Amino acid sequence: MRNILTIAAREIQSYFVSPLAYVVIFFFVFIIGFIFTLGMLGPQTEATMQPLFHSMIFVSLMLAPVLTMGLLAQETSSGSIEMLMTKPVRDAEVAVGKFLGAVALYVAILVVTLEFPIMYEIWGNPDWGLVLSGYIGLLVCGIAFMAVGTFASSVTDNQIAAWLIGTALLLFFWLVGWLGYSSTTWVTDVAKRISVYENFGDFTRGIVDGKNVLFFLSMAVIFLFMAVRAIENRRTV
């Protein structure tokens, strides 16, 4: 556990000594703030975060590969991964430590966005139960997204390739649910069950369902496991 926390702390520090963290936070808040402003200027505006949560999760999906593309790919291309591997650190500790560093930055972004429900509270009467469930959904979704990005970064030494792989995987899990509306076969039923969009929908309606939470956490565990195996393969090559 000590090694994991050390690697995570190092990753968080690397984010904030470079412009990446600040650019990502600014971009996220700017896009969501723009959508928030458009919603507030519309006729018969309701103090609800539900439409904003859909925008936040899609922006999170697009930014997750940016945050994670350098976690392992950059280490591999620079050769510093070799130095890390010579230390008494297990492969799982490397993957989980870097993953937690990315999750910590994502949590920081979510904390910054709390300004939006606070503004709704000033100008209206938002449903704080719905706000809470929406943020729980964003958190567990973000954990899954960062795990996918960590895996993508573990299978290549090129950051652009890691970004492309991560984006393609996340878009697949986002779009696959649309197959469920084409017919009623078992394939379309499975497609809806593994869809990020479908599993996130309940959170935006104020419902925290255990099966949705389990889906995202299971997704994170599976992709972290594959990331560990990818690192193990690098040791044997």
Residue pairs with C-beta under 8 A, 6 or more apart in sequence:
3 89
3 90
3 93
3 97
4 93
4 96
4 97
4 100
5 97
5 100
6 97
7 89
7 93
7 94
7 97
7 98
7 100
7 101
8 97
8 98
8 100
8 101
8 104
9 101
10 97
10 101
11 71
11 97
11 98
11 100
11 101
11 102
12 101
12 104
12 105
14 101
15 21
15 67
15 101
15 105
16 22
20 66
20 67
21 105
21 108
24 63
24 66
24 67
24 105
24 109
25 108
25 109
25 112
27 63
28 59
28 60
28 63
28 109
28 112
28 113
29 109
29 112
29 113
31 55
31 59
32 52
32 55
32 56
32 59
32 113
32 116
33 116
35 51
35 52
35 55
36 52
36 116
36 119
39 45
39 51
39 52
40 123
46 124
47 120
47 121
47 123
47 124
47 125
47 126
48 120
48 126
48 127
48 130
49 116
49 117
49 120
49 126
49 130
49 131
49 134
50 130
50 134
50 204
50 205
52 116
53 134
53 137
53 138
53 203
53 204
54 204
56 113
56 138
57 137
57 138
57 141
57 196
57 200
58 174
60 106
60 138
60 141
60 142
60 145
61 145
61 170
61 171
61 174
61 196
62 167
64 102
64 106
64 142
64 145
64 146
64 148
64 149
64 166
64 170
65 149
65 152
65 162
65 163
65 164
65 165
65 166
65 167
65 170
66 163
67 102
67 105
67 106
67 146
67 149
68 102
68 146
68 148
68 149
68 150
68 152
68 153
68 162
68 166
69 149
69 152
69 153
69 159
69 160
69 162
69 163
69 166
70 153
70 159
70 162
71 98
71 99
71 101
71 102
71 149
71 150
71 153
71 154
72 81
72 94
72 95
72 98
72 150
72 153
72 154
72 162
72 227
72 231
73 153
73 154
73 156
73 157
73 158
73 159
73 161
73 162
74 153
74 159
75 81
75 84
76 156
76 157
76 234
77 157
77 158
77 159
81 234
84 94
85 94
85 234
85 235
91 228
91 231
91 232
91 235
92 228
94 231
95 150
95 154
95 224
95 227
95 228
95 231
96 224
98 150
99 146
99 147
99 150
99 224
99 227
102 146
102 149
102 150
103 142
103 143
103 146
106 142
106 145
106 146
107 139
107 142
110 135
110 138
110 139
110 142
117 126
117 128
117 131
120 126
127 206
129 206
130 204
130 205
130 206
133 203
133 204
133 205
133 206
133 207
133 208
134 203
134 204
134 206
136 203
136 208
136 213
137 200
137 202
137 203
137 204
137 208
137 212
138 203
140 212
140 213
140 216
140 217
141 196
141 200
141 216
143 216
143 217
143 220
144 196
144 216
144 217
144 219
144 220
144 223
145 170
146 220
147 219
147 220
147 221
147 222
147 223
147 224
147 227
148 166
148 169
148 170
148 173
148 219
148 223
149 162
149 166
149 170
150 223
150 224
150 227
151 166
151 169
151 223
151 224
151 226
151 227
151 230
152 162
152 163
152 165
152 166
152 169
153 159
153 162
153 166
153 227
154 226
154 227
154 230
154 231
155 162
155 165
155 230
156 162
156 165
170 196
173 194
173 195
173 196
173 219
174 195
174 196
174 197
175 195
175 197
176 191
176 194
176 195
177 191
177 192
177 194
177 195
177 196
177 197
177 198
178 191
178 195
179 187
179 188
179 191
179 192
180 188
180 189
180 191
180 192
180 195
180 198
181 188
182 188
192 198
193 199
193 215
194 215
199 212
199 215
199 216
200 212
202 208
202 209
202 212
203 212
